């Protein structure tokens, strides 16, 4: 604190609050003390705390006393055999009591009673409606109805209370008694900053009637602030609706701003300027922020800069600065200071006194069930205190409860420090500036994934829109073959069509003949002689340069993928980021493998080294048009094997960009040859060619198996055994356990099954659901699927685009027709007016699918999901494993024992627990399956490169006439 007088003042006010707190705590009830003792017990051991909270989290989803007893045993090792009902009842009672501490009421009637009690203590309130995460439009409608009911009925129910000027008036006069907090994500199931216009439109359509009703009945509306990615859009929607003619002069609106963000003051300045233009002030509820763990994890997982402060003292210091800003600008932004931290509150009061602000101009806010003694102290000091009162049922309230428990018991929590750990008052009142810590230096990892583009940033959205416009302005591209550094046009053209708009030709591409295939292999063979001896470090550097070029061109490339393959924005960028990762990862791996290892004994020197194999044919699919082609090619090239790239007929333009990137990066002629053509014509020539040493293929099972077969037969003049690396399809299942968190399960299954219209080999095509949760899951799933927007891929709101081409369109629809014979078609979407525009297929969900029917066993590669019921986990595992494929799989469960079983017995290449089953990242999730899904070679993992290399061992005897000399 650079102002000692102010700091003295803050400490003085803080001490006063503490003395009042101590006084009122003396009268706390024995039950409250029991709660404190429970908390203290749970915190003595971090592992126990986390297991206890995890148990609390899943308890409401458990349907029988046996299930509760089992989970208690699994999480907390509490077991009383034969007493399940008693144990279950005691646990439920304990958790319900805990929940009632933080959840004010379960319905409106009960809420009014709680409000009356609060008012007796001279406390104002704001109601927060608890609910499940909104995954469908019908759930968003339901939330809107609940908000509407609240703002319609609550004001009348409160009108009869006698006025209390401390809470019913501020410096300007009466303020609404009914106060409702609204989360915008509850008003639109597809809330996504990638699509600000579509999101705003949908949110506003539901928000306006709520505001209208609130205004009519005299209720106040405050927008909560959620995760950082939603922040700009939430602010935008807030400003836009309260600038509209109908609402621009309404003073009873507010928004929460989080002080743990580095950008708090900028946002407050923006709001103040806007409020000035508007001419009517709004409320700002200043909070520290409830998503700290989430924000730091999301940033770490994506490699994004962290939006929140990492040092708690910085959050506290920022909170004080932001509170001061609000006080100074209170004619524009009316301050509502939401904190339980006595230092933060005292700092606000000291600033207010210094600025001559009247007590009624500043409101304090705290959460229901937290820091009650601090609330009482502030009321005694004549300040208006508003309590944030969550209302709703226990099940959806559990997530809220666990958040509060975590917050109260976090190492950084003021309440823990003050009321449980009993840290001395003077330390608690210390200026945050004096508490600041120096950040610890972090080790630099050897390989890091390319961070995905963050579409919550306006600049990213602008770059993408510009690239799409530039690409469509370019007109049709013409693409040659590239053999031995020569561009070759042929008399055959292959047209690549935009699947979203089938009348648009994206590119015309020269088609290779069998003769061209022979030329390309000859070029690769010639290049091999020199390339194999280029130092591994130089080959690795080539890949690094290719990665840099792809990164530089990522928006341009994404625009090509959107047009040529109908990849939605995020998916297109993920494909490019993965390609970049492959280059960097294999470059790094090659550097490791290049230094020979060995096991020496005295007199004997052993060196193990890797040798290049020879020309490689790389045959790639269209569904990850850059990443898969690039990954297979990068592994071959860095291992010293020149390549012939044979892209899919549907994605030649994307592939050409890769060939050009190698050219620009300085690959010698012949090291990367580009050979688009009809698969049936050039594929067999490459596979059977006696000079091709490696075939790396990703695609369908039929083609993969036939390549494996063809390659096994040695041809004339062939002096080696061909190495075949095949990655084929899947019929991937997600098991849904009875205790699964349905909010996350539904979202995870929808993303896994319908992302890129199910055209991923990792996609989920079977949901294997335990009977106890089957109906509930299916109902929410169908509503969620019905809410997905079908749109052309260039539309940022697109959740389901078209499938790749006419052939796929026909094949998938035929599979749907056949499926109707096996099972009940529970949902079929409608492509509406898009039906004739492109190859659109709406999502389909089949229910009650027999596990051995073709629908449940054959790959469809489209937006079709089969829901299968299972009697038990045994049954579910045998259904999941009972297909010829073993690629990806998943389980949603909150039972540690069932998760452990799935880890062992759900035998697939990539198993995902409690998350979507698509989106493997290079270096983190080596990707690939076995059985008829592939040969067990996982791309992007530590073993992959070895498949492109030949191991050798050189042994030297260093003993000369009995004398052990150095090796030659
Ligand atoms: P303190 O213990 O002083 O602060 C805890 C906070 O510090 C954490 O919550 C976190 O924000 C921050 N923190 C913790 N560790 C670190 C670290 N290592 N580095 C940096 N910062 C750290 N939150 C929202 O996000 N959106 C809302 O809309 C919202 N509405 C609320 C409404 C009311 C009325 C109230 C009282 C709270 C609301 N909150 C909201 C929750 C609020 O953010 C938390 O209750 C608050 O963070 C607790 O702060 P404190 O000052 O009481 O406690």
Boltz pocket constraint, residues with backbone or C-beta under 6 A from the ligand:
constraints:
  - pocket:
      binder: B
      contacts: [[A, 223], [A, 224], [A, 225], [A, 226], [A, 256], [A, 258], [A, 260], [A, 285], [A, 287], [A, 288], [A, 289], [A, 290], [A, 291], [A, 292], [A, 308], [A, 309], [A, 310], [A, 311], [A, 312], [A, 313], [A, 314], [A, 315], [A, 338], [A, 339], [A, 340], [A, 341], [A, 344], [A, 365], [A, 366], [A, 367], [A, 386], [A, 387], [A, 388], [A, 407], [A, 412], [A, 413], [A, 414], [A, 415]]
      max_distance: 6.0
